Amino acid sequence: MTEVDSGTPLAGFTVGITAARRAEELGTLLARRGANVVSAPAIRIIPLADDTELERVTRQLVAAPPQITVATTGIGFRGWMEAAEGWGLAEELRATLGSTRMLARGPKAKGAIRAAELREEWSPASESSAEVLDHLLAQGVERVRIAVQLHGATTEWEPVPDFCEVLRCAGADVVPVPVYRWIPPDDRTPMDRLIEGIVTAGLDCVTFTSAPAVASLLMRAKETGLLEAVLHAFRTRVLPACVGPITAAPLEELGVTTSMPGRARLGALARHVAEELPRRANRIQAAGHLLSVRGGCVVVDGQVRQLAPAPMALMRSLARQPGRVVSREDLLAALPGGGDDTHAVETAIARLRAGLGTPKAIQTVVKRGYRLALDPAECTDNPHPEVPNQAARHPVPAHTQGLGARREMPPRIPGTRAPHAEIPPPAAAARRPITPVNGTARPVGFPAQSVSAARPAVAGRPGRPAGSAW
């Protein structure tokens, strides 16, 4: 059993890695911080020396040199020079590029240019393609021949082709340079499992280090009919962590809010994930214990409790709306493999209680189902903080916090009586325990309708919900 501490802030979290290059390095950085790492390379790089398209474009540029060359990635530019060496074109290409005005998107591209004994004219401090584009447009590009080093392949989700299109619309003669090409991996099984983990909440976070990796995962999700489910998961419960804005662009275009470090570096990405996931983790106070439900486990009072798939599936269902009763039928539907025997639910609940080590945290509601034995005053469940809205300015009574959607109270009409004469006076109601049922707090044995009634205001005290204990 693992204990969460400051040295292992990712203990209990499951993080997916889509990188093809340096996947092992990123995995090590995350594992050191306690994460369970799932690696599924989303792309496969075609060696540059074997790429006939790059050779054709290189010869074209040597024959008709551009006036401006834009280098977007360090690895791409270095690979281009190495491939030209293999074709016997290295010196000609170097001379061609040396006669152009060179722009570098960031420090890595700048370093590769200088390693080739060339010199860049300008590079943005932001490492942003958008700033490079603004710089070019401000100078005017009409009838200017511009070579733009691409990365990967052109797909409906990649941002760099848009860069070229904007320049074309401004009147430039753009020559895209495909310094390498990517294709989906030969074995799609690991990526399919990663997508399944995203959809089923088996993952807490997925890291992306390149836009092609994002594009490849989205393409595969679309092929398998799971694109909308993947996007929904990214928008709600699974953190998409990107190394930088270019990588994040395909997801942002689809309305997915991504998270990224201040600097586009692998180490910074690992540190960012280690800060973000614990901050977003849910915390549920149940039966005097602090629970946090994660991708493949539950952290109970700081101890990581690994659960089998069946009890883990039930735990996710119960924690989706803490304190709400979940029927046996709904829990049965949540079990891997399904079935029609509710006895399987009872077996899985027993395994869940044993796995948590806190049997009282899961409460049986006779003839109805099961729920978390919630302490509402202590529960916070906010894995994805939301922007405050109009409703946030109206405080919710403490005993209803964390119990699902708040029901609006109808206005009281002066001179009328509150319905349901059987409701006891406040003193009697205060002595009754508050038991949340179906996400709504009310005294045990009270009819559900009573929560919609409002008591009239009395001297020195504002009106309050019927049946409340305050």
C-alpha positions as a Markdown table, in Angstrom:
| # | Residue | x | y | z |
|---|---|---|---|---|
| 1 | Met | 0.0 | 0.0 | 0.0 |
| 2 | Thr | 1.4 | 3.4 | -1.0 |
| 3 | Glu | 1.2 | 6.5 | 1.1 |
| 4 | Val | 0.8 | 9.9 | -0.5 |
| 5 | Asp | 3.5 | 12.4 | 0.6 |
| 6 | Ser | 5.2 | 15.5 | -0.7 |
| 7 | Gly | 7.8 | 13.5 | -2.6 |
| 8 | Thr | 5.1 | 11.5 | -4.5 |
| 9 | Pro | 2.3 | 13.9 | -5.2 |
| 10 | Leu | 1.1 | 11.8 | -8.1 |
| 11 | Ala | 0.6 | 8.6 | -6.0 |
| 12 | Gly | -2.6 | 7.0 | -7.0 |
| 13 | Phe | -3.0 | 8.9 | -10.3 |
| 14 | Thr | -2.8 | 7.2 | -13.7 |
| 15 | Val | -1.2 | 9.3 | -16.5 |
| 16 | Gly | -1.3 | 8.4 | -20.2 |
| 17 | Ile | 1.7 | 9.3 | -22.4 |
| 18 | Thr | 1.2 | 9.7 | -26.2 |
| 19 | Ala | 4.8 | 10.6 | -27.0 |
| 20 | Ala | 6.7 | 8.7 | -29.6 |
| 21 | Arg | 10.1 | 10.3 | -28.8 |
| 22 | Arg | 11.4 | 10.6 | -25.3 |
| 23 | Ala | 8.4 | 8.7 | -23.9 |
| 24 | Glu | 10.7 | 6.8 | -21.5 |
| 25 | Glu | 12.2 | 10.0 | -20.2 |
| 26 | Leu | 8.7 | 11.6 | -19.5 |
| 27 | Gly | 7.5 | 8.3 | -18.0 |
| 28 | Thr | 10.4 | 8.3 | -15.6 |
| 29 | Leu | 9.8 | 11.9 | -14.5 |
| 30 | Leu | 6.2 | 11.1 | -13.8 |
| 31 | Ala | 6.8 | 7.7 | -12.1 |
| 32 | Arg | 9.4 | 9.4 | -9.8 |
| 33 | Arg | 6.5 | 11.5 | -8.5 |
| 34 | Gly | 4.4 | 8.4 | -7.8 |
| 35 | Ala | 2.3 | 8.2 | -11.0 |
| 36 | Asn | 1.1 | 5.0 | -12.6 |
| 37 | Val | 2.2 | 5.5 | -16.2 |
| 38 | Val | 0.4 | 4.1 | -19.3 |
| 39 | Ser | 2.4 | 4.6 | -22.5 |
| 40 | Ala | 0.7 | 4.4 | -25.9 |
| 41 | Pro | 2.7 | 6.1 | -28.7 |
| 42 | Ala | 0.2 | 7.9 | -30.9 |
| 43 | Ile | 2.5 | 8.3 | -34.0 |
| 44 | Arg | 5.3 | 6.7 | -35.8 |
| 45 | Ile | 8.0 | 8.8 | -37.5 |
| 46 | Ile | 9.1 | 8.0 | -41.1 |
| 47 | Pro | 12.9 | 8.4 | -41.3 |
| 48 | Leu | 13.8 | 11.5 | -43.2 |
| 49 | Ala | 16.4 | 10.0 | -45.5 |
| 50 | Asp | 13.6 | 7.7 | -46.8 |
| 51 | Asp | 11.2 | 10.5 | -47.5 |
| 52 | Thr | 11.0 | 11.2 | -51.2 |
| 53 | Glu | 8.7 | 14.2 | -50.7 |
| 54 | Leu | 11.3 | 16.0 | -48.6 |
| 55 | Glu | 14.0 | 15.4 | -51.1 |
| 56 | Arg | 11.8 | 16.7 | -53.9 |
| 57 | Val | 11.1 | 20.0 | -52.0 |
| 58 | Thr | 14.7 | 20.4 | -51.0 |
| 59 | Arg | 15.8 | 20.2 | -54.7 |
| 60 | Gln | 13.1 | 22.7 | -55.6 |
| 61 | Leu | 14.3 | 25.2 | -53.0 |
| 62 | Val | 17.9 | 24.8 | -54.1 |
| 63 | Ala | 16.9 | 25.5 | -57.7 |
| 64 | Ala | 14.6 | 28.5 | -56.7 |
| 65 | Pro | 15.7 | 29.8 | -53.3 |
| 66 | Pro | 13.1 | 31.4 | -51.0 |
| 67 | Gln | 13.5 | 34.9 | -49.6 |
| 68 | Ile | 12.5 | 33.9 | -46.1 |
| 69 | Thr | 12.8 | 30.5 | -44.2 |
| 70 | Val | 10.8 | 29.7 | -41.1 |
| 71 | Ala | 12.2 | 27.0 | -38.8 |
| 72 | Thr | 9.5 | 25.7 | -36.4 |
| 73 | Thr | 11.2 | 22.9 | -34.5 |
| 74 | Gly | 14.8 | 22.0 | -33.6 |
| 75 | Ile | 14.6 | 18.3 | -34.3 |
| 76 | Gly | 12.9 | 18.9 | -37.7 |
| 77 | Phe | 15.5 | 21.4 | -38.9 |
| 78 | Arg | 18.5 | 19.2 | -37.7 |
| 79 | Gly | 16.8 | 16.2 | -39.4 |
| 80 | Trp | 16.4 | 18.1 | -42.6 |
| 81 | Met | 20.2 | 19.0 | -42.7 |
| 82 | Glu | 21.1 | 15.3 | -41.9 |
| 83 | Ala | 18.8 | 14.0 | -44.7 |
| 84 | Ala | 20.4 | 16.5 | -47.2 |
| 85 | Glu | 23.8 | 15.1 | -46.2 |
| 86 | Gly | 22.6 | 11.7 | -47.2 |
| 87 | Trp | 21.4 | 12.9 | -50.6 |
| 88 | Gly | 24.6 | 14.8 | -51.3 |
| 89 | Leu | 22.8 | 18.2 | -51.0 |
| 90 | Ala | 24.1 | 19.4 | -47.7 |
| 91 | Glu | 26.4 | 22.2 | -48.9 |
| 92 | Glu | 23.9 | 23.4 | -51.5 |
| 93 | Leu | 21.1 | 23.5 | -49.0 |
| 94 | Arg | 23.2 | 25.4 | -46.4 |
| 95 | Ala | 24.2 | 27.9 | -49.1 |
| 96 | Thr | 20.6 | 28.4 | -50.1 |
| 97 | Leu | 19.4 | 28.9 | -46.6 |
| 98 | Gly | 22.3 | 31.2 | -45.8 |
| 99 | Ser | 21.1 | 33.5 | -48.5 |
| 100 | Thr | 17.6 | 33.8 | -47.0 |
| 101 | Arg | 16.2 | 35.7 | -44.0 |
| 102 | Met | 15.8 | 33.0 | -41.3 |
| 103 | Leu | 13.2 | 33.1 | -38.6 |
| 104 | Ala | 13.2 | 30.6 | -35.6 |
| 105 | Arg | 10.0 | 29.9 | -33.7 |
| 106 | Gly | 11.9 | 29.2 | -30.4 |
| 107 | Pro | 15.2 | 28.5 | -28.8 |
| 108 | Lys | 15.4 | 24.8 | -30.0 |
| 109 | Ala | 14.9 | 25.9 | -33.6 |
| 110 | Lys | 17.4 | 28.7 | -33.1 |
| 111 | Gly | 20.0 | 26.2 | -31.7 |
| 112 | Ala | 19.5 | 23.9 | -34.7 |
| 113 | Ile | 20.0 | 26.8 | -37.1 |
| 114 | Arg | 23.3 | 27.8 | -35.4 |
| 115 | Ala | 24.5 | 24.2 | -35.2 |
| 116 | Ala | 24.2 | 24.2 | -39.1 |
| 117 | Glu | 26.5 | 27.3 | -39.1 |
| 118 | Leu | 23.7 | 29.5 | -40.1 |
| 119 | Arg | 22.1 | 32.6 | -38.4 |
| 120 | Glu | 18.6 | 33.5 | -37.6 |
| 121 | Glu | 17.4 | 37.1 | -38.1 |
| 122 | Trp | 14.6 | 37.0 | -35.5 |
| 123 | Ser | 12.9 | 34.8 | -33.0 |
| 124 | Pro | 10.0 | 35.6 | -30.7 |
| 125 | Ala | 10.4 | 35.4 | -26.9 |
| 126 | Ser | 7.0 | 33.7 | -26.7 |
| 127 | Glu | 8.0 | 30.7 | -28.8 |
| 128 | Ser | 4.7 | 31.2 | -30.5 |
| 129 | Ser | 3.9 | 30.5 | -34.2 |
| 130 | Ala | 1.2 | 33.2 | -33.9 |
| 131 | Glu | 3.8 | 35.8 | -33.1 |
| 132 | Val | 6.0 | 34.7 | -36.0 |
| 133 | Leu | 3.0 | 35.0 | -38.3 |
| 134 | Asp | 2.2 | 38.5 | -36.9 |
| 135 | His | 5.8 | 39.5 | -37.5 |
| 136 | Leu | 5.7 | 38.4 | -41.1 |
| 137 | Leu | 2.4 | 40.0 | -41.8 |
| 138 | Ala | 3.5 | 43.3 | -40.3 |
| 139 | Gln | 6.5 | 43.4 | -42.7 |
| 140 | Gly | 4.3 | 42.5 | -45.7 |
| 141 | Val | 4.6 | 39.2 | -47.5 |
| 142 | Glu | 2.9 | 39.9 | -50.9 |
| 143 | Arg | 4.9 | 38.2 | -53.7 |
| 144 | Val | 7.5 | 37.0 | -51.1 |
| 145 | Arg | 8.6 | 33.4 | -51.5 |
| 146 | Ile | 8.6 | 31.8 | -48.0 |
| 147 | Ala | 9.7 | 28.3 | -47.0 |
| 148 | Val | 7.9 | 27.0 | -43.9 |
| 149 | Gln | 9.3 | 24.0 | -42.1 |
| 150 | Leu | 6.3 | 21.8 | -41.1 |
| 151 | His | 6.1 | 19.0 | -38.6 |
| 152 | Gly | 4.3 | 15.8 | -39.2 |
| 153 | Ala | 1.5 | 15.4 | -41.7 |
| 154 | Thr | -1.4 | 17.7 | -42.7 |
| 155 | Thr | -4.6 | 16.7 | -41.0 |
| 156 | Glu | -7.9 | 18.4 | -40.2 |
| 157 | Trp | -6.7 | 19.0 | -36.6 |
| 158 | Glu | -3.1 | 20.4 | -37.1 |
| 159 | Pro | -2.4 | 24.1 | -36.7 |
| 160 | Val | 0.7 | 24.6 | -38.9 |
| 161 | Pro | -1.1 | 24.3 | -42.3 |
| 162 | Asp | -3.3 | 27.2 | -41.2 |
| 163 | Phe | -0.1 | 29.2 | -40.7 |
| 164 | Cys | 0.7 | 28.5 | -44.4 |
| 165 | Glu | -2.8 | 29.3 | -45.5 |
| 166 | Val | -2.8 | 32.7 | -43.8 |
| 167 | Leu | 0.5 | 33.6 | -45.5 |
| 168 | Arg | -1.0 | 32.5 | -48.9 |
| 169 | Cys | -4.1 | 34.7 | -48.3 |
| 170 | Ala | -1.7 | 37.6 | -47.7 |
| 171 | Gly | -0.2 | 37.1 | -51.1 |
| 172 | Ala | 2.9 | 35.1 | -50.2 |
| 173 | Asp | 4.3 | 32.2 | -52.3 |
| 174 | Val | 4.5 | 29.5 | -49.6 |
| 175 | Val | 6.6 | 26.4 | -50.0 |
| 176 | Pro | 5.8 | 23.9 | -47.2 |
| 177 | Val | 8.8 | 21.8 | -46.1 |
| 178 | Pro | 7.6 | 18.4 | -44.7 |
| 179 | Val | 10.8 | 17.7 | -42.7 |
| 180 | Tyr | 9.4 | 14.5 | -41.4 |
| 181 | Arg | 6.1 | 12.6 | -41.8 |
| 182 | Trp | 4.2 | 10.8 | -39.2 |
| 183 | Ile | 1.8 | 8.0 | -39.6 |
| 184 | Pro | -0.3 | 6.1 | -37.0 |
| 185 | Pro | 1.5 | 3.3 | -35.2 |
| 186 | Asp | 1.5 | -0.2 | -36.7 |
| 187 | Asp | -0.1 | -1.7 | -33.6 |
| 188 | Arg | -3.2 | 0.4 | -32.7 |
| 189 | Thr | -4.0 | -1.7 | -29.6 |
| 190 | Pro | -2.2 | 0.5 | -27.0 |
| 191 | Met | -3.8 | 3.6 | -28.4 |
| 192 | Asp | -7.2 | 1.9 | -28.4 |
| 193 | Arg | -6.7 | 1.0 | -24.7 |
| 194 | Leu | -5.7 | 4.6 | -23.9 |
| 195 | Ile | -8.8 | 5.9 | -25.6 |
| 196 | Glu | -10.9 | 3.4 | -23.6 |
| 197 | Gly | -9.2 | 4.6 | -20.4 |
| 198 | Ile | -10.1 | 8.2 | -21.3 |
| 199 | Val | -13.7 | 7.4 | -21.9 |
| 200 | Thr | -14.2 | 5.2 | -18.8 |
| 201 | Ala | -12.3 | 7.6 | -16.5 |
| 202 | Gly | -9.6 | 5.0 | -16.0 |
| 203 | Leu | -7.0 | 7.8 | -16.6 |
| 204 | Asp | -6.7 | 11.0 | -14.6 |
| 205 | Cys | -4.5 | 12.8 | -17.2 |
| 206 | Val | -3.2 | 12.4 | -20.8 |
| 207 | Thr | 0.0 | 14.2 | -21.8 |
| 208 | Phe | 0.8 | 15.4 | -25.3 |
| 209 | Thr | 4.2 | 16.6 | -26.5 |
| 210 | Ser | 3.3 | 17.3 | -30.2 |
| 211 | Ala | 0.3 | 18.4 | -32.2 |
| 212 | Pro | 0.6 | 15.3 | -34.5 |
| 213 | Ala | 0.1 | 13.1 | -31.4 |
| 214 | Val | -3.1 | 15.0 | -30.6 |
| 215 | Ala | -4.2 | 14.7 | -34.2 |
| 216 | Ser | -3.5 | 10.9 | -34.3 |
| 217 | Leu | -5.5 | 10.2 | -31.2 |
| 218 | Leu | -8.4 | 12.3 | -32.4 |
| 219 | Met | -8.3 | 10.5 | -35.8 |
| 220 | Arg | -8.4 | 7.1 | -34.1 |
| 221 | Ala | -11.2 | 8.1 | -31.7 |
| 222 | Lys | -13.2 | 9.3 | -34.8 |
| 223 | Glu | -12.5 | 6.0 | -36.6 |
| 224 | Thr | -13.8 | 4.0 | -33.6 |
| 225 | Gly | -16.9 | 6.2 | -33.0 |
| 226 | Leu | -15.6 | 7.6 | -29.7 |
| 227 | Leu | -14.5 | 11.1 | -30.7 |
| 228 | Glu | -17.4 | 12.8 | -28.8 |
| 229 | Ala | -16.9 | 10.6 | -25.7 |
| 230 | Val | -13.2 | 11.5 | -25.7 |
| 231 | Leu | -13.8 | 15.2 | -26.0 |
| 232 | His | -16.5 | 15.1 | -23.3 |
| 233 | Ala | -14.0 | 13.3 | -21.0 |
| 234 | Phe | -11.3 | 15.9 | -21.7 |
| 235 | Arg | -13.8 | 18.7 | -21.0 |
| 236 | Thr | -14.9 | 17.2 | -17.7 |
| 237 | Arg | -12.8 | 14.7 | -15.8 |
| 238 | Val | -9.6 | 13.8 | -17.6 |
| 239 | Leu | -6.9 | 16.5 | -17.7 |
| 240 | Pro | -5.3 | 17.1 | -21.1 |
| 241 | Ala | -1.8 | 18.3 | -20.3 |
| 242 | Cys | 0.1 | 19.7 | -23.3 |
| 243 | Val | 3.7 | 20.8 | -23.5 |
| 244 | Gly | 2.9 | 24.1 | -25.2 |
| 245 | Pro | 0.3 | 26.1 | -27.2 |
| 246 | Ile | 1.1 | 24.6 | -30.6 |
| 247 | Thr | 0.5 | 21.1 | -29.2 |
| 248 | Ala | -2.7 | 22.3 | -27.5 |
| 249 | Ala | -4.1 | 24.0 | -30.6 |
| 250 | Pro | -6.1 | 21.1 | -32.1 |
| 251 | Leu | -7.9 | 20.5 | -28.7 |
| 252 | Glu | -8.5 | 24.1 | -28.1 |
| 253 | Glu | -10.1 | 24.5 | -31.5 |
| 254 | Leu | -12.6 | 21.8 | -30.5 |
| 255 | Gly | -13.5 | 23.6 | -27.3 |
| 256 | Val | -11.3 | 21.6 | -24.9 |
| 257 | Thr | -9.6 | 23.6 | -22.3 |
| 258 | Thr | -6.0 | 22.3 | -21.9 |
| 259 | Ser | -3.4 | 22.8 | -19.3 |
| 260 | Met | 0.3 | 23.5 | -19.9 |
| 261 | Pro | 3.5 | 24.6 | -18.1 |
| 262 | Gly | 4.9 | 28.1 | -18.4 |
| 263 | Arg | 7.8 | 26.8 | -20.5 |
| 264 | Ala | 7.5 | 24.2 | -23.3 |
| 265 | Arg | 9.9 | 21.7 | -21.8 |
| 266 | Leu | 9.5 | 18.0 | -20.9 |
| 267 | Gly | 10.6 | 18.5 | -17.2 |
| 268 | Ala | 8.3 | 21.5 | -16.9 |
| 269 | Leu | 5.4 | 19.4 | -18.2 |
| 270 | Ala | 6.0 | 16.7 | -15.6 |
| 271 | Arg | 6.2 | 19.2 | -12.8 |
| 272 | His | 3.0 | 20.9 | -14.0 |
| 273 | Val | 1.1 | 17.6 | -14.0 |
| 274 | Ala | 2.4 | 16.9 | -10.4 |
| 275 | Glu | 1.0 | 20.3 | -9.3 |
| 276 | Glu | -2.3 | 20.2 | -11.3 |
| 277 | Leu | -3.7 | 16.7 | -10.6 |
| 278 | Pro | -3.6 | 16.9 | -6.7 |
| 279 | Arg | -5.1 | 20.4 | -6.9 |
| 280 | Arg | -8.0 | 19.1 | -9.0 |
| 281 | Ala | -8.5 | 15.8 | -7.1 |
| 282 | Asn | -11.9 | 15.3 | -5.5 |
| 283 | Arg | -12.2 | 15.0 | -1.8 |
| 284 | Ile | -15.1 | 13.2 | -0.1 |
| 285 | Gln | -15.6 | 13.0 | 3.6 |
| 286 | Ala | -17.5 | 9.7 | 4.2 |
| 287 | Ala | -18.0 | 7.9 | 7.6 |
| 288 | Gly | -15.2 | 10.0 | 9.1 |
| 289 | His | -12.6 | 9.1 | 6.3 |
| 290 | Leu | -11.2 | 11.3 | 3.6 |
| 291 | Leu | -11.6 | 9.6 | 0.2 |
| 292 | Ser | -10.3 | 10.7 | -3.2 |
| 293 | Val | -11.4 | 8.7 | -6.3 |
| 294 | Arg | -8.7 | 8.5 | -9.0 |
| 295 | Gly | -8.3 | 6.8 | -12.3 |
| 296 | Gly | -7.5 | 3.3 | -11.0 |
| 297 | Cys | -7.6 | 3.5 | -7.2 |
| 298 | Val | -9.1 | 5.3 | -4.2 |
| 299 | Val | -6.9 | 7.2 | -1.8 |
| 300 | Val | -8.3 | 6.7 | 1.7 |
| 301 | Asp | -6.8 | 8.9 | 4.5 |
| 302 | Gly | -3.6 | 9.4 | 2.4 |
| 303 | Gln | -3.2 | 5.6 | 1.7 |
| 304 | Val | -3.5 | 4.4 | -1.9 |
| 305 | Arg | -6.0 | 1.5 | -2.2 |
| 306 | Gln | -5.8 | -0.3 | -5.5 |
| 307 | Leu | -9.1 | -1.8 | -6.5 |
| 308 | Ala | -10.1 | -4.4 | -9.1 |
| 309 | Pro | -12.1 | -3.2 | -12.1 |
| 310 | Ala | -15.5 | -4.2 | -10.8 |
| 311 | Pro | -15.4 | -2.5 | -7.4 |
| 312 | Met | -13.6 | 0.5 | -9.0 |
| 313 | Ala | -16.4 | 0.9 | -11.5 |
| 314 | Leu | -19.0 | 0.9 | -8.6 |
| 315 | Met | -16.9 | 3.4 | -6.7 |
| 316 | Arg | -16.9 | 5.8 | -9.6 |
| 317 | Ser | -20.6 | 5.6 | -9.9 |
| 318 | Leu | -21.2 | 6.2 | -6.2 |
| 319 | Ala | -18.7 | 9.1 | -6.2 |
| 320 | Arg | -20.2 | 10.8 | -9.3 |
| 321 | Gln | -22.7 | 12.5 | -7.0 |
| 322 | Pro | -21.5 | 11.9 | -3.5 |
| 323 | Gly | -24.3 | 11.0 | -1.1 |
| 324 | Arg | -26.9 | 10.2 | -3.8 |
| 325 | Val | -28.5 | 6.8 | -3.7 |
| 326 | Val | -27.5 | 4.7 | -6.8 |
| 327 | Ser | -29.9 | 1.8 | -7.6 |
| 328 | Arg | -28.7 | -1.8 | -8.0 |
| 329 | Glu | -29.8 | -1.7 | -11.6 |
| 330 | Asp | -27.6 | 1.4 | -12.3 |
| 331 | Leu | -24.7 | -0.2 | -10.5 |
| 332 | Leu | -25.1 | -3.4 | -12.5 |
| 333 | Ala | -25.0 | -1.4 | -15.7 |
| 334 | Ala | -21.7 | 0.2 | -14.5 |
| 335 | Leu | -20.0 | -3.2 | -13.9 |
| 336 | Pro | -17.6 | -4.3 | -16.6 |
| 337 | Gly | -19.3 | -6.9 | -18.8 |
| 338 | Gly | -22.8 | -5.9 | -17.5 |
| 339 | Gly | -25.2 | -8.8 | -17.0 |
| 340 | Asp | -28.6 | -9.1 | -15.4 |
| 341 | Asp | -27.9 | -10.6 | -12.0 |
| 342 | Thr | -28.0 | -7.9 | -9.3 |
| 343 | His | -26.2 | -10.4 | -7.0 |
| 344 | Ala | -23.0 | -9.4 | -8.9 |
| 345 | Val | -23.5 | -5.9 | -7.5 |
| 346 | Glu | -23.7 | -7.2 | -3.9 |
| 347 | Thr | -20.5 | -9.2 | -4.5 |
| 348 | Ala | -18.7 | -6.1 | -6.0 |
| 349 | Ile | -19.9 | -3.9 | -3.1 |
| 350 | Ala | -18.5 | -6.4 | -0.6 |
| 351 | Arg | -15.2 | -6.3 | -2.4 |
| 352 | Leu | -15.3 | -2.5 | -2.6 |
| 353 | Arg | -15.8 | -2.3 | 1.2 |
| 354 | Ala | -13.0 | -4.7 | 1.9 |
| 355 | Gly | -10.7 | -2.9 | -0.6 |
| 356 | Leu | -11.3 | 0.5 | 1.0 |
| 357 | Gly | -10.8 | -0.8 | 4.5 |
| 358 | Thr | -13.6 | 1.4 | 5.6 |
| 359 | Pro | -16.8 | -0.7 | 5.3 |
| 360 | Lys | -19.0 | 2.0 | 6.8 |
| 361 | Ala | -18.1 | 4.5 | 4.0 |
| 362 | Ile | -20.5 | 2.5 | 1.7 |
| 363 | Gln | -24.1 | 2.6 | 3.1 |
| 364 | Thr | -26.9 | 0.3 | 2.1 |
| 365 | Val | -30.2 | 2.0 | 1.5 |
| 366 | Val | -32.8 | -0.8 | 2.0 |
| 367 | Lys | -34.8 | -1.7 | -1.2 |
| 368 | Arg | -33.2 | 1.2 | -3.0 |
| 369 | Gly | -29.4 | 0.7 | -3.5 |
| 370 | Tyr | -26.2 | 2.1 | -2.1 |
| 371 | Arg | -24.6 | 5.4 | -1.4 |
| 372 | Leu | -21.5 | 7.0 | 0.1 |
| 373 | Ala | -22.1 | 7.7 | 3.8 |
| 374 | Leu | -21.4 | 11.4 | 3.2 |
| 375 | Asp | -20.5 | 14.1 | 5.7 |
| 376 | Pro | -21.9 | 17.0 | 3.6 |
| 377 | Ala | -20.2 | 19.7 | 5.6 |
| 378 | Glu | -16.7 | 18.3 | 4.7 |
| 379 | Cys | -17.3 | 17.2 | 1.1 |
| 380 | Thr | -15.6 | 19.0 | -1.8 |
| 381 | Asp | -15.8 | 17.5 | -5.3 |
| 382 | Asn | -14.2 | 19.9 | -7.8 |
| 383 | Pro | -11.8 | 18.1 | -10.1 |
| 384 | His | -12.3 | 20.9 | -12.8 |
| 385 | Pro | -12.8 | 24.3 | -11.2 |
| 386 | Glu | -15.5 | 26.3 | -13.0 |
| 387 | Val | -15.7 | 30.0 | -13.7 |
| 388 | Pro | -18.1 | 31.5 | -11.1 |
| 389 | Asn | -21.5 | 32.1 | -12.5 |
| 390 | Gln | -24.7 | 33.9 | -11.4 |
| 391 | Ala | -25.7 | 31.0 | -9.2 |
| 392 | Ala | -22.4 | 31.2 | -7.4 |
| 393 | Arg | -23.4 | 34.5 | -5.8 |
| 394 | His | -26.2 | 32.8 | -3.9 |
| 395 | Pro | -24.8 | 30.7 | -1.0 |
| 396 | Val | -26.0 | 27.2 | -0.5 |
| 397 | Pro | -26.8 | 26.1 | 3.0 |
| 398 | Ala | -23.9 | 24.0 | 4.5 |
| 399 | His | -26.0 | 20.9 | 4.9 |
| 400 | Thr | -26.7 | 20.8 | 1.1 |
| 401 | Gln | -23.2 | 21.4 | -0.2 |
| 402 | Gly | -21.8 | 18.7 | -2.3 |
| 403 | Leu | -25.1 | 16.8 | -2.6 |
| 404 | Gly | -25.9 | 17.6 | -6.2 |
| 405 | Ala | -28.0 | 20.3 | -7.9 |
| 406 | Arg | -29.7 | 22.8 | -5.5 |
| 407 | Arg | -33.4 | 23.0 | -5.9 |
| 408 | Glu | -34.8 | 26.5 | -6.2 |
| 409 | Met | -37.2 | 27.7 | -3.6 |
| 410 | Pro | -40.5 | 29.1 | -4.8 |
| 411 | Pro | -41.3 | 32.6 | -3.5 |
| 412 | Arg | -43.6 | 32.8 | -0.6 |
| 413 | Ile | -46.9 | 34.6 | -1.0 |
| 414 | Pro | -47.6 | 36.8 | 2.0 |
| 415 | Gly | -50.5 | 35.6 | 4.1 |
| 416 | Thr | -50.4 | 32.0 | 2.8 |
| 417 | Arg | -49.5 | 28.8 | 4.7 |
| 418 | Ala | -46.6 | 26.6 | 3.7 |
| 419 | Pro | -48.0 | 23.3 | 2.3 |
| 420 | His | -47.7 | 20.0 | 4.1 |
| 421 | Ala | -49.0 | 20.6 | 7.6 |
| 422 | Glu | -47.2 | 17.5 | 8.9 |
| 423 | Ile | -43.9 | 19.4 | 8.8 |
| 424 | Pro | -42.7 | 19.8 | 12.4 |
| 425 | Pro | -41.7 | 23.2 | 13.8 |
| 426 | Pro | -38.0 | 24.1 | 13.5 |
| 427 | Ala | -37.0 | 22.9 | 17.0 |
| 428 | Ala | -38.3 | 19.4 | 16.2 |
| 429 | Ala | -36.8 | 19.4 | 12.8 |
| 430 | Ala | -33.4 | 20.3 | 14.2 |
| 431 | Arg | -33.4 | 17.1 | 16.3 |
| 432 | Arg | -33.9 | 14.9 | 13.3 |
| 433 | Pro | -30.8 | 13.8 | 11.4 |
| 434 | Ile | -30.3 | 15.1 | 7.9 |
| 435 | Thr | -30.0 | 12.3 | 5.4 |
| 436 | Pro | -29.3 | 13.1 | 1.8 |
| 437 | Val | -31.5 | 11.1 | -0.5 |
| 438 | Asn | -31.2 | 11.2 | -4.3 |
| 439 | Gly | -28.9 | 14.2 | -3.9 |
| 440 | Thr | -31.3 | 16.2 | -1.8 |
| 441 | Ala | -30.9 | 16.8 | 2.0 |
| 442 | Arg | -34.1 | 16.4 | 4.1 |
| 443 | Pro | -35.0 | 14.9 | 7.5 |
| 444 | Val | -35.4 | 11.2 | 7.5 |
| 445 | Gly | -39.0 | 10.2 | 6.8 |
| 446 | Phe | -40.0 | 13.5 | 5.3 |
| 447 | Pro | -41.8 | 13.6 | 2.0 |
| 448 | Ala | -39.7 | 14.6 | -1.0 |
| 449 | Gln | -42.0 | 17.5 | -1.8 |
| 450 | Ser | -41.3 | 19.3 | 1.5 |
| 451 | Val | -38.0 | 20.6 | 0.2 |
| 452 | Ser | -39.8 | 22.8 | -2.3 |
| 453 | Ala | -41.7 | 24.7 | 0.4 |
| 454 | Ala | -40.3 | 27.7 | 2.2 |
| 455 | Arg | -41.0 | 28.9 | 5.7 |
| 456 | Pro | -42.0 | 32.5 | 6.2 |
| 457 | Ala | -39.5 | 34.9 | 7.7 |
| 458 | Val | -39.8 | 35.6 | 11.4 |
| 459 | Ala | -38.6 | 38.6 | 13.3 |
| 460 | Gly | -34.8 | 38.8 | 13.3 |
| 461 | Arg | -34.4 | 35.7 | 11.1 |
| 462 | Pro | -34.7 | 35.3 | 7.3 |
| 463 | Gly | -36.9 | 32.8 | 5.7 |
| 464 | Arg | -35.5 | 29.3 | 5.4 |
| 465 | Pro | -36.1 | 26.0 | 3.6 |
| 466 | Ala | -38.8 | 23.9 | 5.1 |
| 467 | Gly | -37.4 | 21.0 | 7.2 |
| 468 | Ser | -34.0 | 22.6 | 7.5 |
| 469 | Ala | -31.9 | 22.3 | 10.6 |
| 470 | Trp | -30.7 | 25.9 | 10.8 |
